[in-house]
Amino acid sequence: MNAFTKSLLATTALVLAGSGAMAGEVRFTPVPFAADDAQKRAVLASTGVEINGQTYPIGFSLLARSGDIFGDVVFGTLTDENGQPVKSADGSPHVSVDADFTSLLPVGEKLFSITHFESRPGAMYLSELKGDAEGRLSIVGTKPIDFSSVGGLWVPCAGSVTPWGTHLGSEEYPPDARAVEEATAMDQIDDYYKPMARYAGFDPATVTVEDFKAVFKPYRYGFPTEITVAEDGSYTVAKHRAMGRVAVELAKIMPDRKTAYISDDGTNVGLFMFVADKAGDLGAGMLYAAKWNQTSADGAGAADLTWISLGHADDRSVTEGVARGVTFTDLFETAEMAEDGSCPAGFSASNAEGRVECLKVKPGMEMLASRLETRRYASMLGATTEFRKEEGIALDPAGKTLFVAMSEVGNGMEDMAKDGKYDKGGSNDIRVAANPCGAVYKIGLEADPTIGSDFVGKGLTTLVAGKPTTYEEGSPYAGNTCDIDGVANPDNLTFMDGYGTLIIGEDTGSGHQNDAIWAYNMADGGLTRIFSTPYGSETTSPYFYSDVGGHGYLMAVVQHPYGESDKDKRTDPADARAYIGYIGPFPALTN
């Protein structure tokens, strides 16, 4: 047994909740702004970290790039329902460059990792890792996870690790079931949905609408996914349909092991809270949607949150509805909305899903409507579905504070923007100034005996916001539209418990030419750039592990280099491969 394994057995795997006391202070060596072409092509990370006055060397360590070969497995290859590689348009096996959340999962004497590939069909790869005495990690072997038992996987984005040590993934941007049901030709099917035909063995370029609709069932997708890994490398997968169907960025479990917050990415989306019946079991519970009661328009706004109940459900009952092929028209009656945004008697307005609708739930279908059309149902009940690009979630357990990133502040978050396009059919709860650079909110968590949770979000305020900026042509900063010394389009978040530091990753286009990860000091509001990515990349799902085998790790993934912008700067197809790795190793930072 090596030193790393001995240390792994001696620790409590993942320290996810704090004791309430501050353990100390962390300061990272800053990463400079990527000012020249060489820096803009590189992955740059802090070279050192000062912890309670002592400096430790760190850096970015690569675990793998998409397309790397481990034995006979090509890491990141998308597979169909039979486990065979799906094909790209040129007929070659499709290797995804869209790596996203990557977990660390100590199980018994072993350490595993699961990596998302944010594609259609989606993929997750389960890897076994080993570590040396200094905490440097490497991959022993890897394999794709089989999701055929739950109908396949759709666009897995961010994720988290549960307090009980399982991997909690996601399915983002679920297809609009109404639009798919109404389509009579393939040109009426959203191009975003078509690649999923490959999961059932069809070519998206030639599949008929009849075949596509026969194999593509929208209500299969859009749920938190939990993967439980055993020490022998076997695993089980579950889609927690009781938690609702939205564009799940991620679900984050609170220290009570029952309360979960679910962020919803897109335009005119909601914020959701799930309270499980039993601690450590996400298979049944109550679902709630947030109501924004604005108290200030300063910055990105402030509000008191109240929570609208969407009722109780369990995985088994929702899954039975999906299995029997329930459709949008099985759930709802529809009617035309008047120009003033009102609906006929008996119908409720919804401004969710990027469209305004008048809807009525059919008798006896309330439970399924709440879990299969969660955002529409929440809007009908008066919850706020005006958020824009709602992304990462993190928790300061000692401070009982939740952090939520809004990558952009605009559209429905403005007051009647674009002649009220995004507020028609809604209640216009959020009325703040647009900020294309985005913001991070903090939410105080309190006990609520009515809801039955000690972690209910109440007061919301702006923590930090990006600053729109214009740089002159010829300036080294030209082309960046957000202040280069601040955040641009904050995406995923993680918190260094006991060290007062919020980690903020970016997913930005013109905001910053090179996406960054920042360390935000809660005590003084200082921002330190600790990671910089190549042209056209996105930083995906930074996640801090305070003590794994006696070392700390900040996971850092570089998604689709040269893929979102600056495609012309790619000189080799291999440049586009994703990077999966970590910043560290740190000494163990238990609180």
C-alpha positions, 0 to 999 in steps of 0.5 A: 500500500503506497503512501497516498493510499494510506493517507486516503484511508486515514482521512474522511475522503472529502471535507464538504462542510465546515465546523464554523471556525475560520481555519486561516487565510489563502493568497494565490500568486496572481496569473498575469493578463494574457497579453501576447499570442504565446500567453493567449495559447497557453494554460496558465495557473498560479505557481504558488499559494500562501496559506497562513503565511507559508508559501507552497508551490502549486501549478496546473497538472494535466490528467488527460486531454480528450482523445487520449488513449488509455488501453483500448479506450479513447477518452471522450468518445461518444457512444450510442445505446449499444456502447458503440462509438457515434460518428461525426459527419465525416464518418469518424468516431466522434471524440468530444472536446466539450469536457466539463465537470470532473469529480474526485471520488475516494471509494475504499482504498481507491480514488475515482474520477468522473468527467462529463462531456457536454455533448449530444448524446452526452457522455461521462467517463469513469477513471481510476486514479493513483497518487504519489506521496507528493499528491500528484495524480494520474489516470490508471484506466478509464471507461464510458458510463452506460446510461442506456438503462435511463434512456441515455444522457443529454448535455451533462454540464456542471455537477457536485459531489454529495455529502455521502460521496456520490457524483451528482451530475446534470442535463442542461438545455432539455428539449422543448417537448411542445415544439418537438410534438408539434413538428411535422418535418425535420426542418421544424426540429431545432438543430440543437436536438438533431445530433441526439439521433445518433444515440439510437443509431440514426444519421441526423442528416438523413433521419426522417421526422417519424423515426426521429420522434419515435426515438427522441423523447424529450421527457427523458432529459433534463434531470440531476443524475447521480452515479454511485461508484463501488471500489471494484469500479462498478457503478449505478446510475439514476436520474432523479426525476423527483427533483424536476426537469429544467436546464440543470446546470447543477444541483448542490446538496446542503449539509443536512443531506436533504436540501438541494439547490438547482440552477437553471441555465438559459433565458427566462429561467427559475431557481429551484429548491428540493427538500428530500423526504430522507437524508441521503436519498434524493428519490422523493421530496418536495420541490419549490421555486423561488419568488424574487421580491425586489428590495433594491435595483442597485448593482445587480439587485437585491431581493427577499426570496419566498418559495412557491411549492410545486408539490411532492413527487418520487422518482418511481412515479415520474419515471412511470409517466416517462416510460408510458410516453406521456406528452405535452398535450397529455399534460396541458390544454393551451389557449391564445394569450391576449396582447396585454399578456392575459389568458382566458378564464381557467388558464394561467400565463407562463413566460418560461421556456423562451415563449409566452403561453396560456396553459391549463393542467389537465385533471390528475396531471399536476404531479407529472406537470410539476416534474416534467414541465417544471419551469412552465409549471412554476411560472403558472403558479407565480414563481419568478422565471425571469433569470438569465444564464443562471449558472454555478452554485457554491456554499459557505457552510460556516456562514450559511451563505449560498452563492449563485452566478448569473453569467449575464444580467439582462432580458427578463431581469430588466424592466420590460426590456425589448418592449416587454418581450421577456416579461409578457405573461409573467409578473416582472419581478426583477427590474435591474439594469442590464449587465452583459458581464454578469454577477454573483449573488449571495443568499443567506440561508435560514431555518424555515419550519414550514418548509422543514429545512434549516437551509432555506434561502431568504435574503439575496444581494449582489456580491460581485459584478463584472464591469462593462468596459471599452478599450481603445484600438491598439491597446493590449486590452482591445477587444475585451468588453469587460474590465480585464481586472474583474470577472466576465460572465461568471459561470461555475463556483466553488468555496474554500471552506474555512479560508474565506475564498470564493473561486469563480470560473468564467464562460465568456466570449467577448467579455474576456478573450481568454477565460479565467478563474478568479479567487475572490477574498470575502474579507476584502473583496479582492480578486486574484486571477489564478488561471487563464485558458487558451483562445476560445476556451471556457473554464468549466466547473472549478471544484475544490477538494480540501482533503483527498488522501492528505492533499487538496485539489482545485479541479480545473477543466479547459473546454473546447479550446479555439472552439467558441471564438478565435477559431482562425488561430488554431494551427493544429486540429489537436489544439482543440482537445479539452484539458482535464486537470487540477490546480495543486496539489495543496496541503490538506486544508481541513476546517 
